[in-house]
Every structure is written in C-alpha cells, then in structure tokens.
Amino acid sequence: MYMKLNLTNTGTAPCLLKGFPGVSLTANADGEPIGAPATRDETNPVADVLLAPGQTGTAVLRYTQAGNYSDCTMVAAAGYRIYPPEDTASLFLPQPVNACSNANIALLSIGAFQPA
C-alpha cells in the first residue's frame, strides 16, 4: 500500500524540509517502535523543499502487509511514528495496521520529501 506523507509548515516563517523522515510502527502514540523502521527508497533524489507558511511537502510511504511474511510474528500497531528530517520531536499518525515484531522484516519504506 502506497500513501503520501504530507508535512505542512504551520509556522510564521519559511522552513527547509530536506531528506527522509524517520518512520516506524508503534502500539500507541507514546509507544516504542515495533519491528524494523522504514528503509529509505532512494528512487527520487533528495531535494531542498523550502516551505512558506501553509505550504506542504510530501514523501511516499509504502506499507507491505505483515501477513505476506511467513516468519512474521504479527503485533497490532496503532499507527506510525514520524520524525521529520533534522528533528528529534515526533508526530503520531493514527492508522491501525499489523506490524511484525521481527526486526529483520522491513514492512515500511519511505522516499525523500518533494514539493507537494
């Protein structure tokens, strides 16, 4: 399943969004990551995405069904923990899915941010 991960500049000054977000599945908004974090999909090059207030940047997030892997021990995830590039504060995107507790199985991949 492919989806767009959009981040919008809600501040009053322009901001630079460059690179890849960190993404993992979690059991709840404050929970620890479940399984492997997203791998980087380097199909599109990293670009400087200068966002004026109100503008949005987007990255493509891919989720592979946990049931596709015979060696997956499925765990319920409440959603995605997202770390914007160059940031240590995370955001939580609620979307219940199945995760694999086995960290050797990469269910997620993420592309670099691009202008929306």
TIVOMI-200600 format. One record per residue (C-alpha): residue number from 1; residue in three letters; x, y, z. Coordinates in nm, 3 decimals, always signed. Each point is the difference from the previous one (the first is absolute). Example, Ala and Ser with C-alpha at 12.3 -4.5 7.8 and 13.67 -1.06 7.14 Angstrom:
2
[pt 1; "ALA"; [+1.230; -0.450; +0.780]]
[pt 2; "SER"; [+0.137; +0.344; -0.066]]
END
This chain:
116
[pt 1; "MET"; [+0.000; +0.000; +0.000]]
[pt 2; "TYR"; [+0.140; +0.339; -0.101]]
[pt 3; "MET"; [-0.102; +0.324; +0.167]]
[pt 4; "LYS"; [+0.117; +0.359; +0.005]]
[pt 5; "LEU"; [+0.147; +0.131; +0.320]]
[pt 6; "ASN"; [-0.063; +0.376; +0.002]]
[pt 7; "LEU"; [+0.164; +0.249; +0.236]]
[pt 8; "THR"; [-0.128; +0.358; +0.004]]
[pt 9; "ASN"; [+0.186; +0.305; +0.129]]
[pt 10; "THR"; [-0.231; +0.129; +0.275]]
[pt 11; "GLY"; [+0.249; +0.267; +0.111]]
[pt 12; "THR"; [+0.026; +0.363; -0.097]]
[pt 13; "ALA"; [+0.340; -0.023; -0.172]]
[pt 14; "PRO"; [+0.123; -0.211; -0.292]]
[pt 15; "CYS"; [+0.162; -0.333; +0.087]]
[pt 16; "LEU"; [+0.220; -0.241; -0.189]]
[pt 17; "LEU"; [-0.118; -0.360; -0.027]]
[pt 18; "LYS"; [+0.284; -0.211; -0.141]]
[pt 19; "GLY"; [+0.056; -0.373; +0.003]]
[pt 20; "PHE"; [-0.177; -0.299; +0.143]]
[pt 21; "PRO"; [-0.231; -0.019; +0.299]]
[pt 22; "GLY"; [+0.049; -0.275; +0.256]]
[pt 23; "VAL"; [-0.306; -0.227; +0.006]]
[pt 24; "SER"; [-0.091; -0.298; +0.215]]
[pt 25; "LEU"; [-0.310; -0.182; +0.118]]
[pt 26; "THR"; [-0.101; +0.035; +0.366]]
[pt 27; "ALA"; [-0.257; -0.153; +0.233]]
[pt 28; "ASN"; [-0.124; +0.344; +0.107]]
[pt 29; "ALA"; [+0.084; +0.370; -0.026]]
[pt 30; "ASP"; [+0.270; -0.023; +0.269]]
[pt 31; "GLY"; [+0.108; -0.360; -0.062]]
[pt 32; "GLU"; [+0.331; -0.148; -0.101]]
[pt 33; "PRO"; [+0.055; -0.095; -0.365]]
[pt 34; "ILE"; [-0.120; -0.343; -0.111]]
[pt 35; "GLY"; [+0.233; -0.189; -0.233]]
[pt 36; "ALA"; [+0.225; +0.163; -0.257]]
[pt 37; "PRO"; [-0.016; +0.371; -0.082]]
[pt 38; "ALA"; [-0.067; +0.110; -0.358]]
[pt 39; "THR"; [+0.280; -0.051; -0.249]]
[pt 40; "ARG"; [+0.088; +0.286; -0.235]]
[pt 41; "ASP"; [-0.132; -0.017; -0.353]]
[pt 42; "GLU"; [+0.257; +0.202; -0.194]]
[pt 43; "THR"; [-0.190; -0.007; -0.332]]
[pt 44; "ASN"; [-0.045; +0.380; +0.012]]
[pt 45; "PRO"; [+0.301; +0.213; +0.094]]
[pt 46; "VAL"; [+0.007; +0.206; +0.318]]
[pt 47; "ALA"; [-0.114; +0.354; -0.080]]
[pt 48; "ASP"; [-0.013; +0.329; +0.190]]
[pt 49; "VAL"; [-0.372; +0.055; +0.066]]
[pt 50; "LEU"; [-0.040; +0.355; +0.127]]
[pt 51; "LEU"; [-0.345; +0.031; +0.154]]
[pt 52; "ALA"; [-0.161; +0.339; +0.048]]
[pt 53; "PRO"; [-0.256; +0.016; +0.282]]
[pt 54; "GLY"; [-0.294; -0.221; -0.098]]
[pt 55; "GLN"; [+0.190; -0.193; -0.269]]
[pt 56; "THR"; [+0.036; -0.378; +0.003]]
[pt 57; "GLY"; [+0.275; -0.247; -0.088]]
[pt 58; "THR"; [-0.073; -0.364; -0.074]]
[pt 59; "ALA"; [+0.182; -0.333; +0.021]]
[pt 60; "VAL"; [-0.124; -0.338; -0.123]]
[pt 61; "LEU"; [-0.045; -0.257; +0.277]]
[pt 62; "ARG"; [-0.039; -0.369; -0.088]]
[pt 63; "TYR"; [-0.150; -0.257; +0.239]]
[pt 64; "THR"; [+0.018; -0.370; -0.085]]
[pt 65; "GLN"; [-0.260; -0.230; +0.161]]
[pt 66; "ALA"; [+0.151; -0.186; +0.296]]
[pt 67; "GLY"; [-0.193; -0.315; -0.099]]
[pt 68; "ASN"; [+0.217; -0.028; -0.313]]
[pt 69; "TYR"; [+0.291; -0.130; +0.212]]
[pt 70; "SER"; [-0.012; -0.355; +0.137]]
[pt 71; "ASP"; [+0.259; +0.078; +0.269]]
[pt 72; "CYS"; [-0.188; +0.309; +0.124]]
[pt 73; "THR"; [-0.133; +0.002; +0.354]]
[pt 74; "MET"; [-0.288; +0.244; -0.041]]
[pt 75; "VAL"; [-0.061; +0.274; +0.253]]
[pt 76; "ALA"; [-0.274; +0.263; -0.015]]
[pt 77; "ALA"; [+0.132; +0.349; -0.071]]
[pt 78; "ALA"; [-0.209; +0.309; +0.066]]
[pt 79; "GLY"; [+0.180; +0.206; -0.261]]
[pt 80; "TYR"; [+0.320; +0.163; -0.118]]
[pt 81; "ARG"; [+0.260; +0.198; +0.196]]
[pt 82; "ILE"; [+0.154; +0.261; -0.229]]
[pt 83; "TYR"; [+0.317; +0.203; +0.056]]
[pt 84; "PRO"; [+0.035; +0.288; -0.246]]
[pt 85; "PRO"; [+0.352; +0.036; -0.146]]
[pt 86; "GLU"; [+0.247; +0.167; +0.237]]
[pt 87; "ASP"; [-0.250; -0.015; +0.289]]
[pt 88; "THR"; [-0.008; -0.195; +0.326]]
[pt 89; "ALA"; [-0.368; +0.063; +0.075]]
[pt 90; "SER"; [-0.240; -0.251; -0.152]]
[pt 91; "LEU"; [-0.353; +0.010; -0.134]]
[pt 92; "PHE"; [-0.252; -0.285; +0.026]]
[pt 93; "LEU"; [-0.225; -0.098; -0.290]]
[pt 94; "PRO"; [-0.279; -0.229; +0.126]]
[pt 95; "GLN"; [-0.074; -0.280; -0.245]]
[pt 96; "PRO"; [-0.044; -0.351; +0.140]]
[pt 97; "VAL"; [+0.197; -0.263; -0.193]]
[pt 98; "ASN"; [+0.182; -0.324; +0.073]]
[pt 99; "ALA"; [+0.372; +0.019; +0.072]]
[pt 100; "CYS"; [+0.269; -0.268; +0.028]]
[pt 101; "SER"; [+0.187; -0.022; +0.328]]
[pt 102; "ASN"; [+0.287; -0.157; -0.196]]
[pt 103; "ALA"; [+0.238; +0.292; -0.070]]
[pt 104; "ASN"; [+0.150; -0.190; -0.296]]
[pt 105; "ILE"; [-0.319; +0.058; -0.201]]
[pt 106; "ALA"; [-0.028; +0.347; -0.156]]
[pt 107; "LEU"; [-0.369; +0.078; -0.054]]
[pt 108; "LEU"; [+0.058; +0.371; -0.064]]
[pt 109; "SER"; [+0.194; +0.208; -0.248]]
[pt 110; "ILE"; [+0.005; +0.379; -0.031]]
[pt 111; "GLY"; [+0.106; +0.237; -0.276]]
[pt 112; "ALA"; [+0.164; +0.341; +0.033]]
[pt 113; "PHE"; [-0.221; +0.304; +0.039]]
[pt 114; "GLN"; [-0.100; +0.177; -0.322]]
[pt 115; "PRO"; [-0.213; +0.309; -0.063]]
[pt 116; "ALA"; [-0.370; -0.092; +0.018]]
END
